[in-house]
Amino acid sequence: MSTINLRPWQRDAFALFMDGGRPHPVTGEIAPDFLTVATPGAGKTTFALTCARATLAEENRPLIVVAPTSHLKTQWSLAAHRLGLQLDPHWSPGDGLARDVHGLVTTYQQVATGAAATKLAGLSAEGFVILDEVHHAGHEKAWGDGIRKAFALAHRRLSLSGTPFRSDAAPIPFVRYDATGEGELAHADYTYGYADALRDGGVVRPVYFPRVDGEMEWTTAAGDTLSASFQDELTRDQSSMRLRTALSLEGEWMPSVLAKAVDQLRMIRSSPVAEGGQADAGGLVIAIDQEHAQGIARLLRDRFQVPVDIVVSDDPGASRKIAEFSENDRPWMVSVRMVSEGVDIPRLRVGVFSTTTSTELFFRQAIGRFVRWQAGRSNQKAYVYIPDDPRLRAHAFAIAEARRHILRPPGTATEDDDFQADGGLDDQKVSDDAEQLALFSEFAVLRADATDISIHTVGADGAVIAGDGSDTSA
């Protein structure tokens, strides 16, 4: 069986897990549940499988992993194989558990079906269950109900998440909540954040955010013509229309931003390694929907003459395309949601966040695709171009603050502090898909032009200072 070299945080979390976790502050009992929140790229999969391997070594138990997507089932199966654990990624409710495997990998969607939940309840009794990105179980009531039914009798349940999350509606099964002044906060038994990983070094890479402003003009369903930059204060619906206008391929905002991103990636791919260069560096554009993704891909091919791969959810070859892109040296991939969480493509160095989904949860999941550290590279900054929308600005600011505080002693300023967000506005969640369809049913883009990239540095007193946007270099 292979030897596992754990990072310091993984060793600490593993020791705590094997010790049984922390006792409940009221009852003193040690629950079978353990929640680990760790930044994307930190190595949650290795940590979880190490816990599973040690537990199964003490007593033979079935191992069941629940992942968010079918593609991640394959990744879990391969990762487990490297650690000497055999997991069946093709299991179905009509199957039993083969004798030559330690367990299986399934998805939250599959567990939500009655037949699968019933079958898994029997297979997982006194077993070891890993719930990957467990916050998904709170998004769909059927998903939450399914894992409650399927895994209530498990011996241990190890839940993982790459994003801190709150209980906004339905509580997530097997997660403990602590009351706060702002609501219910999920209680993590072990937390390892982005700032922690940057401090340790060699775990995640620093991400920088070029924020692009613009002048957008559109007509509403009522026939009104509105125009605004990202600096103008608007209502929630107007803000959503402004963002949609900027991202539309009918204007020039998107082509202008793509041009900057293409140039940035070309510079990284052609620069010496000592200067942060990487010949096989890749870029990722996150699009609104499949039609938007296809349009962006055509633009990249026709106007900028670069090869592009497209990954969408209804493509049966999506998982294969992601796996191939992670290993080859093609420059660009365009996706909708397929590469937003859990997917490991360490060579991604440039991104364009061009989706109207602006929640902090999704933003952090998307940015997590660019933080993967590659051993042997001393300089590997990543750049994610974003609209200068107040909601996205706030999310980027929170991430950039952690990066700035770790990479530089307090009170000093360097060129590395460019592309900072300049505000901490409250997060506003955009409308759900149904509301978006209604909002944009009679919506028309008239004009969308990119203006400048906001650049910020940090003064001697630590305050964020806005530049004039004249320097757009990275």
Buried (B, 14 or more C-beta within 10 A) or exposed (E): EEEBEBBEBBEBBBEBBBEEBEEEEEEEEEBBBBBBBBBBBBBBBBBBBBBBBEBBEEEEBBBBBBBBBBBBBBBBBEBBEEBEBBBBBEBEBEEEBEEEBBBBBBBBBBBBEEEBBEBBBEBBBEBBBBBBBBBBBBBBEBBBBBBBBBBEEBBBBBBBBBBBBBBEEBBBBBBBBEEEEEEBBBBBBBBBBBBBBBEBEEBBBBBBBBBBBBBBBBBBEEEEEBEBBBEBEBEEEBBBBBBBBBBBBBBBBBBBBBBBBBBBBBBBBEBEEEEBBBEEBBBBBBBBBBEBBBBBBBBBEEEBEBEBBBBBEEEEEBBEBBBEBBEEEBBBBBBBBBBBBBBBBBBBBBBBBBBBBBBBBBBBBBBBBBBBBEEEBEBBBBBBBBBBBBBBBBBBBBBBBBBBBBEBEEEEBEEBBBBBBBEEEEBBBBBEEEEBEEBBEEBBBBBBBBBBBBBBBBEEEEEBBEBEBEEBEB
